[in-house]
Structures are given as C-alpha cells and as structure tokens.
Amino acid sequence: MSLKRVAVVTGSNKGIGLAIVRGLCKDFQGDVVLTARDEGRGRAAVQVLEKEGFSPKFHLLDISDHQSIVKLRDFLKETYQGLDVLVNNAAILYNEDSTLPFPDQARETIKVNYYNNLDVCEVLFPLLRPHARVCNMSSLANAIAFKVLSPELRTKFLNPQITMPEVSSLMTQFVDAAQENKHEEQGFFLSRVSSYGISKIGLTLMSAIQQRDFDAQGAVDIVVNSCSPGYVNTDMTQGKGPLTVEEGAVTPLYLCLLPPDVSGPRGLFIREKAIYDWTTT
Ligand SMILES: NC(=O)c1ccc[n+]([C@@H]2O[C@H](COP(=O)([O-])OP(=O)(O)OC[C@H]3O[C@@H](n4cnc5c(N)ncnc54)[C@H](OP(=O)(O)O)[C@@H]3O)[C@@H](O)[C@H]2O)c1
C-alpha cells in the first residue's frame, strides 16, 4: 500500500499562502493542509476553497508557539507517516505607519520571520520523505537590506560555508544592536522597516544551508529553495502590490512541484521561476 502524499502551507488563511493552497489543490497529487494560527480564520479559508470545489484539510499552526508546531508534526506523523511538500509562508511586516518602536519591531520581525520559521523546519524536517520539496518564502527585500550593510557584514553573510549558528548569531547581533540603537554603528544601515529585509536574508541563507545539509546527509532528492513571490496585493503590502495572489503563487508553486530527481534549482533564491542572485542587485 502506498502512503498518501501531503503538502503543508504555513500562514495560509489568506494572501499568497491561500493562493498556494489553491494551486496545490489543483496540481499536487495528495492532501493539502491549510494551516492558520486562528481556527476561525483558517476554517473560513477552507470554506472559501470548498465552495470552489477543492478539499483542503485544516490544521492549527502558530509558528510562534513551539507546541503548536509539535502538534502539527504529530498529526502528520500519525495520519501520513511523512511530509512531501512544506511551504514556509507565514511572516510579518511592520509597515511605515506602525507605532511600535524600532527595537521591538526588530526583535519581533527576526523572531517570527527567521527563528520561528527555523523552528518549523527543525521540527518538521525529520518527516520529509525522499523527493520532498521545501519552499521558504523570502523577498527581494533581502537584496535591498543587503545593499545597505557594511562591507564587513556583507563578507560574513556571503561566506559560502556559513553555518546556521553563524546566521542565527548575525540575526541576534542585529536584534541586540537595535535594542541600544547601535545597529548602524555595527553596520546595519537600515531604514525603519528593513528588519524585514534582514529577516529575509536569514531565511534565504537558511534555505541554502538546509540544502547543503540534506546533500551532505545523503538525503534522496530533497530540494529546498527560497523565493520572491513578486510585489503582491495582500494585507502585508496594504494592497499596494500590482500582482494578484495567484500571480504571487506562481513561483512558490513551481518550486513545490519540481519533478522528481530534478537537477536544480537546489538551495537557491528564485524569482519569476528563475535563479536570481540577490546579492548583486
Ligand atoms: N505580498 C508581497 O508583496 C510579498 C513580497 C515578498 C515576499 N512576501 C512573502 O510572502 C509571504 C506571504 O505574504 P502575504 O503578502 O500573503 O502576507 P499576508 O497577507 O500578511 O499573510 C501572512 C500570513 O502569515 C500568517 N502569520 C503571521 N504570523 C504567523 C504566525 N506566528 N503563525 C502562523 N501564521 C502566521 C498570517 O496569519 P493571520 O491572518 O493570523 O495574521 C497570514 O495568514 C510572506 O512570507 C511574505 O514575507 C510577500
């Protein structure tokens, strides 16, 4: 008896995440689990898709709550004995009109967008089956933030052998410096909202390291990439992005549905379904 395949999308009650679930319901052979941190919002999103003729499953997931991630892991283990597609989509962005002080924005943004996504990976990765695909939702904001880093910091981030603890240490360095308004002194020459860009640098590098680690472990055709969905009309952009959520879902869906034994992309940053060097733009 072959096991049923399963895909999970984090933060998928709205926006691009919901559009990715819709796309997977159309094209992925297996169950698709829509997850949300709020049960009401999650179930309402499931109903929207059911009215369109799709049948996503639902599971609660707050990526900022470790026990919530563990509960999802246990559900997947019991129901599917594995995981075939994971989209780390959940994230936050403080817009320019946020009244939260910069140090708090920096702490919360790095926590959710970097550390909490890393936690999801650490808990769920042991479930990944051969030929699994992981898509980490990054952003071109990583390139914008990278440009305004000091040369010393850029050299550290660009080290091809950088490890996860080293990336985490740079993320923490930024947060700690921001608490004392010393981030510029330490080379993070940022505007108010660019904590988001730093968090996405972390996520992009995390993806490359994860691929390197899977390859070193001899994992069978597990492929991890990060991507930019483009500038999309969602709550996060306050409706300013020119792309629809369906257009924003195109590249992540391409990465989720890469065929078995594909030679690439692997561990790379992808924009408009093509490899994109975010460090030189
Ligand atoms: N929109 C763009 O132009 C754009 C550009 C580049 C990259 N991206 C990236 O694409 C992804 C989706 O963005 P979007 O524009 O669709 O954003 P969005 O409409 O704001 O949706 C974000 C989703 O993440 C969820 N979320 C936030 N914190 C969470 C947590 N702790 N646990 C679980 N879920 C959580 C939100 O849930 P609630 O509804 O409960 O808040 C929501 O479902 C993000 O990673 C974003 O950084 C977007």
The ligand as a Tripos MOL2 file, in Angstrom:
@<TRIPOS>MOLECULE
LIG
   48    52     1     0     0
SMALL
NO_CHARGES

@<TRIPOS>ATOM
      1 N1          2.9390   40.4610   -0.5640 N.am      1 LIG1
      2 C1          4.1200   40.6740   -1.1080 C.2       1 LIG1
      3 O1          4.2900   41.5430   -1.9940 O.2       1 LIG1
      4 C2          5.3050   39.8690   -0.6800 C.ar      1 LIG1
      5 C3          6.5430   40.1730   -1.2600 C.ar      1 LIG1
      6 C4          7.6480   39.4280   -0.8980 C.ar      1 LIG1
      7 C5          7.5150   38.3830   -0.0060 C.ar      1 LIG1
      8 N2          6.3040   38.1170    0.5490 N.ar      1 LIG1
      9 C6          6.2350   36.9930    1.4900 C.3       1 LIG1
     10 O2          5.1890   36.1220    1.1140 O.3       1 LIG1
     11 C7          4.6060   35.5150    2.2760 C.3       1 LIG1
     12 C8          3.1140   35.7610    2.3100 C.3       1 LIG1
     13 O3          2.8930   37.1470    2.3340 O.3       1 LIG1
     14 P1          1.4490   37.8050    2.1520 P.3       1 LIG1
     15 O4          1.6730   39.0610    1.4210 O.co2     1 LIG1
     16 O5          0.4860   36.8060    1.6570 O.co2     1 LIG1
     17 O6          1.1390   38.1960    3.6730 O.3       1 LIG1
     18 P2         -0.2310   38.3040    4.4970 P.3       1 LIG1
     19 O7         -1.3880   38.5050    3.5940 O.co2     1 LIG1
     20 O8          0.0440   39.2850    5.5720 O.co2     1 LIG1
     21 O9         -0.3500   36.8390    5.1260 O.3       1 LIG1
     22 C9          0.5660   36.4120    6.0830 C.3       1 LIG1
     23 C10         0.0780   35.1080    6.6650 C.3       1 LIG1
     24 O10         1.0170   34.7020    7.6650 O.3       1 LIG1
     25 C11         0.2630   34.4010    8.8400 C.3       1 LIG1
     26 N3          1.0700   34.5150   10.0500 N.ar      1 LIG1
     27 C12         1.7270   35.5800   10.5580 C.ar      1 LIG1
     28 N4          2.3090   35.2550   11.7200 N.ar      1 LIG1
     29 C13         2.0120   33.9430   11.9520 C.ar      1 LIG1
     30 C14         2.3190   33.0220   12.9820 C.ar      1 LIG1
     31 N5          3.0330   33.3670   14.0390 N.pl3     1 LIG1
     32 N6          1.8780   31.7490   12.8650 N.ar      1 LIG1
     33 C15         1.1590   31.3660   11.8020 C.ar      1 LIG1
     34 N7          0.8020   32.1980   10.8120 N.ar      1 LIG1
     35 C16         1.2330   33.4710   10.8900 C.ar      1 LIG1
     36 C17        -0.9100   35.3680    8.8110 C.3       1 LIG1
     37 O11        -1.9290   34.9280    9.7000 O.3       1 LIG1
     38 P3         -3.0420   35.9460   10.3270 P.3       1 LIG1
     39 O12        -4.0840   36.1160    9.2630 O.co2     1 LIG1
     40 O13        -3.5000   35.2060   11.5220 O.co2     1 LIG1
     41 O14        -2.3370   37.2430   10.6370 O.co2     1 LIG1
     42 C18        -1.2940   35.2310    7.3460 C.3       1 LIG1
     43 O15        -2.0190   34.0650    7.1350 O.3       1 LIG1
     44 C19         5.3570   36.1210    3.4590 C.3       1 LIG1
     45 O16         6.4230   35.2780    3.8180 O.3       1 LIG1
     46 C20         5.9040   37.4230    2.9030 C.3       1 LIG1
     47 O17         7.0310   37.8720    3.6120 O.3       1 LIG1
     48 C21         5.2020   38.8350    0.2440 C.ar      1 LIG1
@<TRIPOS>BOND
     1     1     2 1
     2     2     3 2
     3     2     4 1
     4     4     5 ar
     5     4    48 ar
     6     5     6 ar
     7     6     7 ar
     8     7     8 ar
     9     8     9 1
    10     8    48 ar
    11     9    10 1
    12     9    46 1
    13    10    11 1
    14    11    12 1
    15    11    44 1
    16    12    13 1
    17    13    14 1
    18    14    15 2
    19    14    16 1
    20    14    17 1
    21    17    18 1
    22    18    19 2
    23    18    20 1
    24    18    21 1
    25    21    22 1
    26    22    23 1
    27    23    24 1
    28    23    42 1
    29    24    25 1
    30    25    26 1
    31    25    36 1
    32    26    27 ar
    33    26    35 ar
    34    27    28 ar
    35    28    29 ar
    36    29    30 ar
    37    29    35 ar
    38    30    31 1
    39    30    32 ar
    40    32    33 ar
    41    33    34 ar
    42    34    35 ar
    43    36    37 1
    44    36    42 1
    45    37    38 1
    46    38    39 2
    47    38    40 1
    48    38    41 1
    49    42    43 1
    50    44    45 1
    51    44    46 1
    52    46    47 1
@<TRIPOS>SUBSTRUCTURE
     1 LIG1         1 GROUP 0 **** ****
